[in-house]
């Protein structure tokens, strides 16, 4: 009997939350340890697969640990169990703890790290800070008997076809006559073997994002009554949805930079925070980038932001941004990214079967402390 929930089932949900194709070049995302068919009753969430996190997950009997940062980022040539990292890998393997991560794909995804951060800080009218991907589009054309036209149209649109801007179910339909001659061995939905058939059909055409092409075609074939379906797929010069790293938006109300830095500190639950720039500078437009985002200062300036909220900025990056008129609020890496874990827990709780528990690791993950 198939278990109620497996690692594969949880990963399917995570891949909808943070599609792996959004990950930046050379990033490492996906299943790191374990097997897809492992039954899951307990899921743990954490930013990092630290030894303390692994130990706590193992002690609690967790089946799957989902992290933001990868356990295995660089190629592994040896596992030395005399090191903390080696012991962590060995402990996870010994207790059959599956480990999965979503990194830059979760940063970039709608509702991911940066959208959650922007919401937490009170930004609206948000746009991408820097584009990382523009999805290609395909045109799907399929010929359907009139009797099944509506069923096929609804099936392909439900699978992800036909979206243009704020509109769904965008299709074009032309009636005509299709011809076919069933040969020996055929089992035609219409007509007879050896006799030329003329059928009233509809040419149904619609736009499909590259990432949705496979499920859309599968849905089309399942809804279509013909034994052999006549359809075409054309590449388009048009480009689809833009995805990118970071967000830029309008602050809920203008405020001096000093007050804004304190607002960020308070909203992220930090004891202290550092920032560069004139404390009296009026902040209205804000760029945010969870994680190490100093290298995106030029993009923040180009988008008209007065301040960039990010982490891990070095002296020279901050000094150059300051000279170019951009203030920087530098929080800790963990503080910027941890809020997304609550959103992931909410989404998994809605979609996983009853009886599967989802916990956020109650283990300190921020290496920085304040005195």
C-alpha positions as CSV (number, residue, x, y, z in Angstrom):
1,X,0.0,0.0,0.0
2,X,1.3,3.4,-0.9
3,X,2.1,5.6,2.1
4,X,-0.1,8.7,2.7
5,X,2.8,11.0,1.9
6,X,6.3,10.6,0.5
7,X,9.3,12.8,0.1
8,X,8.3,13.0,-3.6
9,X,4.9,14.5,-2.6
10,X,6.5,17.1,-0.5
11,X,9.1,18.0,-3.1
12,X,6.3,18.4,-5.7
13,X,4.7,21.1,-3.5
14,X,8.1,22.7,-2.9
15,X,8.7,22.8,-6.6
16,X,5.5,24.7,-7.1
17,X,6.4,27.1,-4.3
18,X,9.9,27.6,-5.7
19,X,10.2,26.2,-9.2
20,X,13.8,24.8,-9.6
21,X,14.1,26.4,-13.1
22,X,14.2,29.8,-11.4
23,X,17.5,28.9,-9.6
24,X,20.5,31.0,-10.7
25,X,23.4,29.5,-12.6
26,X,25.6,27.2,-10.7
27,X,23.3,27.1,-7.7
28,X,22.5,23.8,-6.0
29,X,18.9,23.0,-5.2
30,X,16.8,19.9,-4.8
31,X,17.0,16.6,-2.9
32,X,20.5,16.4,-1.3
33,X,20.1,13.2,0.8
34,X,17.6,10.5,0.9
35,X,15.1,8.8,-1.4
36,X,11.9,10.0,-3.1
37,X,9.7,7.1,-2.0
38,X,10.5,7.5,1.7
39,X,7.3,7.9,3.8
40,X,6.9,11.2,5.5
41,X,5.0,12.0,8.7
42,X,7.2,14.8,10.1
43,X,8.8,17.7,8.1
44,X,11.3,20.1,9.6
45,X,12.1,23.6,8.2
46,X,15.4,25.5,8.7
47,X,17.7,28.0,7.0
48,X,20.8,25.9,7.3
49,X,21.6,22.2,7.8
50,X,23.8,23.0,10.8
51,X,24.9,20.0,13.0
52,X,22.6,21.3,15.8
53,X,19.7,21.4,13.3
54,X,20.4,17.9,12.1
55,X,20.8,16.6,15.7
56,X,17.5,18.2,16.7
57,X,15.7,16.9,13.7
58,X,17.0,13.3,14.2
59,X,16.1,13.5,17.9
60,X,12.6,14.5,17.1
61,X,12.2,11.7,14.5
62,X,11.8,14.0,11.5
63,X,11.6,12.3,8.1
64,X,12.5,15.3,5.9
65,X,14.4,18.4,6.5
66,X,13.8,21.3,4.1
67,X,16.5,24.0,4.2
68,X,17.3,27.2,2.3
69,X,21.0,26.8,2.1
70,X,22.5,23.6,0.7
71,X,24.1,20.9,2.7
72,X,26.2,19.8,-0.3
73,X,27.1,22.9,-2.3
74,X,30.6,22.1,-3.5
75,X,31.6,18.7,-4.9
76,X,32.2,16.2,-2.1
77,X,35.5,14.3,-2.5
78,X,35.5,12.8,1.0
79,X,33.3,12.6,4.0
80,X,35.5,13.0,7.1
81,X,33.3,12.1,10.1
82,X,36.0,13.7,12.3
83,X,34.7,17.1,11.1
84,X,31.4,18.7,12.1
85,X,30.2,18.7,8.5
86,X,31.1,15.0,8.0
87,X,29.4,14.0,11.2
88,X,26.3,15.9,10.1
89,X,26.1,14.1,6.8
90,X,26.7,10.7,8.5
91,X,24.0,11.4,11.1
92,X,21.5,12.3,8.5
93,X,22.3,9.1,6.5
94,X,22.4,6.9,9.6
95,X,18.9,8.0,10.6
96,X,17.4,8.0,7.1
97,X,16.7,11.8,7.3
98,X,16.0,13.1,3.8
99,X,17.4,16.6,3.2
100,X,16.1,19.0,0.5
101,X,16.9,22.6,-0.2
102,X,15.4,25.6,-2.2
103,X,17.9,28.4,-2.5
104,X,17.9,31.2,-5.2
105,X,14.8,29.7,-6.7
106,X,13.1,30.5,-3.3
107,X,14.6,34.0,-3.4
108,X,13.3,34.6,-6.9
109,X,9.9,32.9,-6.7
110,X,6.7,34.8,-6.2
111,X,5.9,34.6,-2.5
112,X,9.5,33.7,-1.7
113,X,12.2,35.2,0.4
114,X,12.1,38.7,-1.1
115,X,8.4,39.0,-1.4
116,X,8.0,38.0,2.2
117,X,10.7,40.5,3.2
118,X,9.1,43.3,1.3
119,X,5.7,42.5,2.9
120,X,7.4,42.4,6.4
121,X,8.8,45.9,5.8
122,X,5.6,47.4,4.5
123,X,6.4,47.8,0.8
124,X,3.8,48.0,-2.0
125,X,3.8,48.3,-5.8
126,X,6.8,46.0,-5.8
127,X,8.8,45.0,-8.9
128,X,11.8,42.9,-9.6
129,X,15.2,44.5,-8.6
130,X,17.2,42.6,-11.3
131,X,15.9,40.3,-13.9
132,X,17.4,36.8,-13.9
133,X,15.0,35.0,-16.3
134,X,12.4,35.6,-18.9
135,X,10.3,32.6,-19.7
136,X,9.9,31.5,-23.3
137,X,6.5,31.0,-24.8
138,X,5.1,28.4,-27.2
139,X,2.0,28.3,-29.4
140,X,0.0,25.1,-29.1
141,X,-2.4,24.3,-31.9
142,X,-4.7,21.3,-31.7
143,X,-7.6,20.0,-33.9
144,X,-10.6,18.8,-31.9
145,X,-13.9,17.4,-32.9
146,X,-16.7,19.8,-32.0
147,X,-18.2,17.5,-29.5
148,X,-15.0,17.6,-27.3
149,X,-13.9,21.2,-28.0
150,X,-15.0,22.6,-24.7
151,X,-13.5,19.8,-22.7
152,X,-10.1,20.1,-24.3
153,X,-10.1,23.9,-24.0
154,X,-10.9,23.7,-20.3
155,X,-8.2,21.0,-19.8
156,X,-5.3,22.9,-21.4
157,X,-6.2,26.1,-19.6
158,X,-6.5,24.4,-16.2
159,X,-3.0,23.0,-16.8
160,X,-1.5,26.4,-17.4
161,X,-2.1,27.4,-21.0
162,X,-3.9,30.6,-22.1
163,X,-2.5,33.2,-19.7
164,X,-1.8,36.7,-21.1
165,X,-1.2,39.3,-18.4
166,X,-4.2,39.5,-16.1
167,X,-6.3,37.3,-18.3
168,X,-6.7,33.5,-18.4
169,X,-8.3,31.1,-20.9
170,X,-7.0,33.1,-23.8
171,X,-7.6,31.0,-26.9
172,X,-8.6,31.4,-30.6
173,X,-11.0,28.9,-32.2
174,X,-11.7,28.3,-35.9
175,X,-14.2,25.8,-37.2
176,X,-13.3,23.6,-40.2
177,X,-13.3,20.2,-41.7
178,X,-10.7,17.5,-40.8
179,X,-10.1,14.5,-43.0
180,X,-8.5,11.1,-42.1
181,X,-8.6,7.6,-43.4
182,X,-8.3,4.9,-40.7
183,X,-6.0,2.1,-41.8
184,X,-5.9,-1.6,-40.8
185,X,-5.4,-1.9,-37.0
186,X,-6.8,1.5,-36.2
187,X,-9.6,2.0,-33.6
188,X,-11.1,5.4,-34.7
189,X,-13.3,7.5,-32.5
190,X,-15.1,8.6,-35.7
191,X,-15.4,6.8,-39.0
192,X,-14.6,3.3,-40.2
193,X,-11.4,1.5,-41.2
194,X,-10.7,1.9,-44.9
195,X,-13.1,4.8,-45.4
196,X,-12.2,8.5,-45.7
197,X,-13.8,10.4,-43.0
198,X,-14.7,14.1,-42.9
199,X,-15.2,15.5,-39.4
200,X,-16.4,18.9,-38.1
201,X,-13.5,20.1,-36.0
202,X,-12.2,23.2,-34.3
203,X,-8.7,24.5,-34.6
204,X,-7.9,25.5,-31.0
205,X,-4.8,27.6,-30.4
206,X,-3.3,29.1,-27.3
207,X,-0.1,30.3,-25.7
208,X,1.8,28.1,-23.3
209,X,4.8,29.0,-21.0
210,X,7.8,26.7,-21.6
211,X,7.6,25.4,-18.0
212,X,4.0,24.4,-18.5
213,X,4.3,22.8,-21.9
214,X,4.6,19.1,-20.7
215,X,1.6,19.2,-18.3
216,X,-0.5,21.1,-20.9
217,X,0.2,18.6,-23.6
218,X,-0.5,15.8,-21.2
219,X,-3.9,17.3,-20.2
220,X,-4.7,17.9,-23.9
221,X,-4.1,14.3,-24.8
222,X,-6.1,13.0,-21.8
223,X,-9.1,15.1,-22.7
224,X,-8.9,14.5,-26.5
225,X,-11.1,11.6,-27.8
226,X,-8.9,10.7,-30.9
227,X,-6.6,7.7,-30.9
228,X,-4.0,9.9,-32.8
229,X,-4.2,13.6,-31.9
230,X,-3.1,16.1,-34.5
231,X,-1.4,19.0,-32.8
232,X,1.5,21.4,-33.5
233,X,3.8,23.4,-31.2
234,X,5.5,26.6,-32.5
235,X,8.3,28.6,-30.9
236,X,7.4,32.3,-30.4
237,X,9.5,35.4,-30.5
238,X,7.4,36.8,-27.7
239,X,8.8,36.4,-24.2
240,X,6.7,35.6,-21.2
241,X,6.9,36.2,-17.5
242,X,9.9,38.1,-16.0
243,X,11.5,36.7,-12.8
244,X,14.3,38.2,-10.9
245,X,16.2,38.6,-7.7
246,X,15.3,41.2,-5.1
247,X,12.3,43.6,-5.0
248,X,11.8,47.3,-5.2
249,X,8.7,49.0,-3.8
250,X,7.1,52.0,-2.2
251,X,7.4,52.3,1.6
252,X,4.0,52.5,3.4
253,X,4.9,56.1,4.4
254,X,8.0,58.3,3.9
255,X,10.3,58.5,6.8
256,X,13.9,59.6,7.7
257,X,16.6,57.0,7.0
258,X,17.4,56.7,10.8
259,X,13.8,55.9,11.6
260,X,13.6,53.4,8.7
261,X,16.7,51.6,9.9
262,X,15.1,51.2,13.3
263,X,11.9,50.0,11.6
264,X,13.8,47.3,9.8
265,X,15.5,46.3,13.1
266,X,12.2,46.1,14.9
267,X,10.4,44.2,12.1
268,X,13.2,41.6,11.9
269,X,13.5,41.2,15.6
270,X,17.1,42.4,15.9
271,X,18.8,43.9,18.9
272,X,20.9,46.3,16.7
273,X,21.4,47.1,13.1
274,X,23.9,49.1,11.0
275,X,23.3,51.4,8.1
276,X,25.1,53.9,5.9
277,X,23.8,57.3,4.7
278,X,22.4,60.5,6.1
279,X,20.0,59.7,9.0
280,X,17.8,62.5,7.8
281,X,17.5,61.3,4.2
282,X,13.8,60.8,3.3
283,X,13.1,57.2,2.4
284,X,10.2,56.6,0.1
285,X,11.4,53.9,-2.3
286,X,13.1,50.8,-1.0
287,X,15.1,47.9,-2.5
288,X,15.3,44.6,-0.6
289,X,17.4,41.6,-1.2
290,X,17.5,38.7,1.3
291,X,21.0,37.3,1.7
292,X,24.2,38.8,0.4
293,X,23.1,41.7,-1.9
294,X,25.7,44.3,-1.9
295,X,26.6,43.7,-5.6
296,X,23.1,44.7,-6.5
297,X,23.6,48.3,-5.3
298,X,23.8,49.6,-8.9
299,X,20.5,48.0,-9.7
300,X,18.9,49.6,-6.7
301,X,20.1,53.0,-7.8
302,X,18.8,52.4,-11.4
303,X,15.4,51.5,-10.0
304,X,15.2,54.8,-8.1
305,X,15.6,53.4,-4.5
306,X,17.0,55.6,-1.8
307,X,18.0,52.6,0.3
308,X,18.9,48.9,-0.1
309,X,18.1,46.5,2.7
310,X,20.4,43.5,2.5
311,X,23.3,41.8,4.4
312,X,27.0,40.9,4.3
313,X,28.1,44.2,2.8
314,X,31.8,45.0,2.9
315,X,33.4,48.4,3.5
316,X,34.1,49.2,-0.1
317,X,30.7,48.3,-1.4
318,X,29.0,50.4,1.2
319,X,31.4,53.3,0.6
320,X,30.8,53.3,-3.2
321,X,27.0,53.1,-2.8
322,X,27.2,56.0,-0.3
323,X,29.1,58.1,-2.8
324,X,26.5,57.3,-5.4
325,X,23.7,58.4,-3.2
326,X,22.4,55.0,-2.1
327,X,21.9,54.3,1.6
328,X,22.3,50.7,2.8
329,X,20.7,49.0,5.8
330,X,22.7,45.9,6.6
331,X,20.8,43.4,8.6
332,X,22.0,39.8,9.3
333,X,21.7,37.2,6.6
334,X,19.6,34.9,8.8
335,X,17.2,37.7,9.9
336,X,16.4,38.6,6.3
337,X,15.7,35.0,5.2
338,X,14.1,33.4,8.2
339,X,10.6,35.0,7.8
340,X,10.0,32.9,4.6
341,X,9.9,29.7,6.7
342,X,6.6,30.7,8.2
343,X,5.1,31.1,4.7
344,X,6.5,27.7,3.7
345,X,5.0,26.1,6.8
346,X,1.6,27.6,6.0
347,X,1.7,26.4,2.4
348,X,2.7,22.9,3.3
349,X,0.1,22.7,6.0
350,X,-2.6,23.5,3.5
351,X,-1.5,21.0,0.9
352,X,-0.1,18.0,2.9
353,X,-2.4,15.3,4.2
354,X,-3.7,15.5,7.8
355,X,-1.3,13.8,10.2
356,X,1.8,15.2,8.6
357,X,3.5,17.6,11.0
358,X,5.5,20.6,9.9
359,X,7.9,22.2,12.4
360,X,10.4,25.2,12.1
361,X,13.6,24.2,13.8
362,X,13.8,25.9,17.2
363,X,17.6,26.1,17.0
364,X,19.6,29.3,16.9
365,X,20.8,29.7,13.3
366,X,22.1,33.3,13.2
367,X,25.9,33.1,13.9
368,X,25.9,36.8,15.0
369,X,25.3,38.0,18.5
370,X,25.2,41.5,19.9
371,X,26.9,43.1,23.0
